[in-house]
Amino acid sequence: MKKAAILGVTGYTGEELVRLLSRHPEVELITATSENESGKKLGDLYPPFPRFRDLILCTAEQALQQPVDLVFLCLPAIESSRWGKLFLDRGSRVIDLGADFRFSTASAYKTWYGTSHPFPELLEQAVYGLAEWRRQEIRGARLIGNPGCYPTAALLALLPFVQAGWVAEEPVLIDAKSGVSGAGKTPTKTTHYVEANENVGAYKPGRSHRHVGEIDQELNSHSQTPMRVIFTPHLVPQTRGLYASVYFKLRSAHSHAELNDLLRHQYEAEPFIRIVDPQLPATRMALHSNFCFLAAAAVKDTSYAAVFSAIDNLGKGAAGQAVQNMNLMFGFLETMGLC
Ligand SMILES: NC(=O)c1ccc[n+]([C@@H]2O[C@H](COP(=O)([O-])OP(=O)(O)OC[C@H]3O[C@@H](n4cnc5c(N)ncnc54)[C@H](OP(=O)(O)O)[C@@H]3O)[C@@H](O)[C@H]2O)c1
């Protein structure tokens, strides 16, 4: 049995990890942290998950005293680097659900997060944890940068076409929507109930959202030609679920069937990808799961293709994907605890 810790267990991704680990047969959660709720029992916080109910929450500093095989970091940017470094030095493996280890260079991190990376040397060993595209690297990794929720949905839709050379030119257009849990548990002016309920709006349009850097990086690592995206996220009035509609110009004409066949061929052995054509994906399909649902369409009277992608932002977009990565790192069945 492997021993795991969750740093930031009171947040939304931390809660989802508790839910997933509570039914994982090979992992025991022995440490869970909160700076504000330390001393409480996990069972008081999360009554539906009785397996770890007697676990007493501690601070991140106290957690360092408890040796674990793996730490999940569910923390704000920079806090992840700090605690990730300390746990790596103690011999633990680390999966960061935040962005601190998603970039391959410190300069890209500074560009998109506006601050210098405190441990740039760690970026060399960090693996971008999109299992469908980096499975072998994840198996040998000690440090994973778990992909962002929007990048997960967009990259799973786009990468087959980028790799096949079917994308004629940049920029690729991504229109995406997220449920409000994507913004974390602390309400803000735009995410509290009265603002978010029965309301839809774009935010950080074009190339201003931080996830643009991550999407660009991963597209370029699988592309023969330079790639950039125009990406506009929207907040939608639902608790969880994330949807990406992606549009790109085709290098040569392909039918609706050919577009979907490429997706089917690419993902035929993937346990968590479903091509739902002739239906279109919807967030409800993915709710509380680690699945990504995809379908493609040729856009009539144009040379464009459209690809639609639905995930649960807390599932495949965060905690589910983190457990999938953990399974690969420890050599467990990839689907263990997730199906
Ligand atoms: N929400 C999503 O859908 C989603 C998807 C993909 C990735 N992510 C990323 O995953 C990470 C966690 O997201 P979340 O939505 O779970 O956030 P959240 O709901 O805001 O929770 C944040 C957690 O971090 C802890 N924390 C805050 N400041 C801290 C500090 N200085 N030191 C130690 N702990 C601290 C909080 O603990 P206390 O307040 O109890 O002390 C809380 O448990 C973020 O980096 C986020 O970008 C989120």
Ligand as a Chemical Component Dictionary entry (heavy atoms), coordinates in Angstrom:
data_LIG
# 
_chem_comp.id                   LIG 
_chem_comp.type                 NON-POLYMER 
_chem_comp.pdbx_formal_charge   0 
_chem_comp.three_letter_code    LIG 
# 
loop_
_chem_comp_atom.comp_id 
_chem_comp_atom.atom_id 
_chem_comp_atom.alt_atom_id 
_chem_comp_atom.type_symbol 
_chem_comp_atom.charge 
_chem_comp_atom.model_Cartn_x 
_chem_comp_atom.model_Cartn_y 
_chem_comp_atom.model_Cartn_z 
_chem_comp_atom.pdbx_ordinal 
LIG N1  N1  N 0  -10.767 24.004 -9.470  1  
LIG C1  C1  C 0  -10.440 23.429 -10.618 2  
LIG O1  O1  O 0  -11.308 23.030 -11.417 3  
LIG C2  C2  C 0  -8.988  23.216 -10.975 4  
LIG C3  C3  C 0  -8.690  22.479 -12.133 5  
LIG C4  C4  C 0  -7.352  22.262 -12.480 6  
LIG C5  C5  C 0  -6.341  22.794 -11.687 7  
LIG N2  N2  N 1  -6.655  23.532 -10.587 8  
LIG C6  C6  C 0  -5.530  24.058 -9.778  9  
LIG O2  O2  O 0  -5.417  23.264 -8.602  10 
LIG C7  C7  C 0  -4.969  24.077 -7.513  11 
LIG C8  C8  C 0  -6.010  23.987 -6.387  12 
LIG O3  O3  O 0  -7.253  24.449 -6.915  13 
LIG P1  P1  P 0  -8.606  24.434 -6.077  14 
LIG O4  O4  O 0  -9.677  24.815 -7.022  15 
LIG O5  O5  O -1 -8.697  23.161 -5.309  16 
LIG O6  O6  O 0  -8.315  25.646 -5.068  17 
LIG P2  P2  P 0  -9.153  26.116 -3.797  18 
LIG O7  O7  O 0  -10.503 25.498 -3.817  19 
LIG O8  O8  O 0  -9.052  27.589 -3.767  20 
LIG O9  O9  O 0  -8.319  25.504 -2.564  21 
LIG C9  C9  C 0  -7.002  25.957 -2.300  22 
LIG C10 C10 C 0  -6.388  25.134 -1.180  23 
LIG O10 O10 O 0  -5.074  25.638 -0.944  24 
LIG C11 C11 C 0  -4.918  25.865 0.445   25 
LIG N3  N3  N 0  -4.040  27.034 0.621   26 
LIG C12 C12 C 0  -4.289  28.307 0.217   27 
LIG N4  N4  N 0  -3.247  29.091 0.484   28 
LIG C13 C13 C 0  -2.310  28.310 1.078   29 
LIG C14 C14 C 0  -1.010  28.533 1.592   30 
LIG N5  N5  N 0  -0.441  29.746 1.556   31 
LIG N6  N6  N 0  -0.329  27.489 2.132   32 
LIG C15 C15 C 0  -0.870  26.248 2.183   33 
LIG N7  N7  N 0  -2.130  25.978 1.731   34 
LIG C16 C16 C 0  -2.817  26.995 1.170   35 
LIG C17 C17 C 0  -6.300  26.107 1.008   36 
LIG O11 O11 O 0  -6.279  25.663 2.357   37 
LIG P3  P3  P 0  -6.946  26.412 3.619   38 
LIG O12 O12 O 0  -7.669  27.630 3.089   39 
LIG O13 O13 O 0  -7.882  25.398 4.210   40 
LIG O14 O14 O 0  -5.832  26.730 4.503   41 
LIG C18 C18 C 0  -7.152  25.184 0.127   42 
LIG O15 O15 O 0  -7.189  23.882 0.682   43 
LIG C19 C19 C 0  -4.813  25.504 -8.059  44 
LIG O16 O16 O 0  -3.470  25.714 -8.405  45 
LIG C20 C20 C 0  -5.706  25.494 -9.305  46 
LIG O17 O17 O 0  -5.265  26.408 -10.279 47 
LIG C21 C21 C 0  -7.953  23.740 -10.203 48 
# 
loop_
_chem_comp_bond.comp_id 
_chem_comp_bond.atom_id_1 
_chem_comp_bond.atom_id_2 
_chem_comp_bond.value_order 
_chem_comp_bond.pdbx_ordinal 
LIG N1  C1  SING 1  
LIG C1  O1  DOUB 2  
LIG C1  C2  SING 3  
LIG C2  C3  SING 4  
LIG C2  C21 DOUB 5  
LIG C3  C4  DOUB 6  
LIG C4  C5  SING 7  
LIG C5  N2  DOUB 8  
LIG N2  C6  SING 9  
LIG N2  C21 SING 10 
LIG C6  O2  SING 11 
LIG C6  C20 SING 12 
LIG O2  C7  SING 13 
LIG C7  C8  SING 14 
LIG C7  C19 SING 15 
LIG C8  O3  SING 16 
LIG O3  P1  SING 17 
LIG P1  O4  DOUB 18 
LIG P1  O5  SING 19 
LIG P1  O6  SING 20 
LIG O6  P2  SING 21 
LIG P2  O7  DOUB 22 
LIG P2  O8  SING 23 
LIG P2  O9  SING 24 
LIG O9  C9  SING 25 
LIG C9  C10 SING 26 
LIG C10 O10 SING 27 
LIG C10 C18 SING 28 
LIG O10 C11 SING 29 
LIG C11 N3  SING 30 
LIG C11 C17 SING 31 
LIG N3  C12 SING 32 
LIG N3  C16 SING 33 
LIG C12 N4  DOUB 34 
LIG N4  C13 SING 35 
LIG C13 C14 SING 36 
LIG C13 C16 DOUB 37 
LIG C14 N5  SING 38 
LIG C14 N6  DOUB 39 
LIG N6  C15 SING 40 
LIG C15 N7  DOUB 41 
LIG N7  C16 SING 42 
LIG C17 O11 SING 43 
LIG C17 C18 SING 44 
LIG O11 P3  SING 45 
LIG P3  O12 DOUB 46 
LIG P3  O13 SING 47 
LIG P3  O14 SING 48 
LIG C18 O15 SING 49 
LIG C19 O16 SING 50 
LIG C19 C20 SING 51 
LIG C20 O17 SING 52 
# 
